[in-house]
Amino acid sequence: MSPMFLQKTIRNSVQVQGVGIHSGQSSTLSFKPAPANTGVYFIRSDLPGRPFLKVSAKNVQAVSYQTTLGGPIFQVATIEHCVSALSALRIDNIYIELDGPEIPICDGSAKCFLEALLSGELIELNEPRKYCYITEPISYIEGDKSAYVLPYHGLRLSVSIDFAHPLIGRQYLDVEVNEQTFVREIASARTFGFLKDVDTLKAAGLGKGGSLENCIVLDDNKIMNTEGLRFNDEFVRHKALDALGDLVTLEMPLMGHVVLNKAGHDIMNKLIKKIVETPGSYRFVEMGADVSREAKKFSNWSLP
């Protein structure tokens, strides 16, 4: 079996430290190797008994402003930037230890998590990777927001956003997702927010750790960060980053073309749950020649 079709973890434990953008609390996150067929788990090292929680759509508790996982004992907030790097690097098995309630925001992108994981050295395990291979289109539509996933031999994202702000407007990104494109086009795209929403966030107990160091902030006419943007379309690139993070809650790497329009964490969570609930539209496969042959049947699919 080709090693590119094998499950992955990391060889060495690595750490990321920082403050949570919403809680304002400092925490240390540790990525640790996990054996084959484990999946992705969060462990709260600061709580009695070191309780753990699987990254799964079944455990998603909140999708306003961030994706939060929760169980009977604890929550982990703002997971999306951290786990987006797992999706792009195709890391199947890992333990993520955390000594606080929220993932560090770092600079507002996935860059620090990507760099930490790469420094931990990716290794292959002696078990085949199993994919959720889309065979029929699946969609979730809510008003003017929509999310589709179509048959595709690989992982492709097409993301559209539309904000009534002169520096954002309508933006579109289409990308074949792999380690190289994630590093080059997505990982360093930062989260963003509007100055007019700060009071609302504060009233909800959110945004306590937010600053110009970890978020693009826009007033009515301009970007308040003196360094400006990293990409002309950094906003839509960050939405693609968020979507990759939310895809990890599927619990299995996706083979499909994900098409999103104005879709945030809430719509992504509903799409993922619909995938799980529509077993006739996908099958589990091990990557190989049989998938390559079958993919030819779906080469002409388009949006319904």
Secondary structure as GFF3:
##gff-version 3
##sequence-region A 1 304
A	DSSP	three_ten_helix	3	5	.	.	.	ID=ss1
A	DSSP	beta_strand	6	10	.	.	.	ID=ss2
A	DSSP	beta_strand	14	19	.	.	.	ID=ss3
A	DSSP	beta_strand	26	33	.	.	.	ID=ss4
A	DSSP	beta_strand	40	44	.	.	.	ID=ss5
A	DSSP	beta_strand	52	54	.	.	.	ID=ss6
A	DSSP	three_ten_helix	57	59	.	.	.	ID=ss7
A	DSSP	beta_strand	60	62	.	.	.	ID=ss8
A	DSSP	beta_strand	68	70	.	.	.	ID=ss9
A	DSSP	beta_strand	75	76	.	.	.	ID=ss10
A	DSSP	alpha_helix	80	89	.	.	.	ID=ss11
A	DSSP	beta_strand	94	98	.	.	.	ID=ss12
A	DSSP	alpha_helix	111	119	.	.	.	ID=ss13
A	DSSP	beta_strand	122	128	.	.	.	ID=ss14
A	DSSP	beta_strand	130	134	.	.	.	ID=ss15
A	DSSP	beta_strand	138	142	.	.	.	ID=ss16
A	DSSP	beta_strand	145	150	.	.	.	ID=ss17
A	DSSP	beta_strand	155	163	.	.	.	ID=ss18
A	DSSP	beta_strand	169	176	.	.	.	ID=ss19
A	DSSP	alpha_helix	179	181	.	.	.	ID=ss20
A	DSSP	pi_helix	182	186	.	.	.	ID=ss21
A	DSSP	beta_strand	192	194	.	.	.	ID=ss22
A	DSSP	three_ten_helix	195	197	.	.	.	ID=ss23
A	DSSP	alpha_helix	198	203	.	.	.	ID=ss24
A	DSSP	beta_strand	216	218	.	.	.	ID=ss25
A	DSSP	alpha_helix	234	247	.	.	.	ID=ss26
A	DSSP	three_ten_helix	248	250	.	.	.	ID=ss27
A	DSSP	beta_strand	254	261	.	.	.	ID=ss28
A	DSSP	alpha_helix	265	276	.	.	.	ID=ss29
A	DSSP	three_ten_helix	279	281	.	.	.	ID=ss30
A	DSSP	beta_strand	282	286	.	.	.	ID=ss31
A	DSSP	alpha_helix	289	295	.	.	.	ID=ss32
A	DSSP	three_ten_helix	296	298	.	.	.	ID=ss33
###
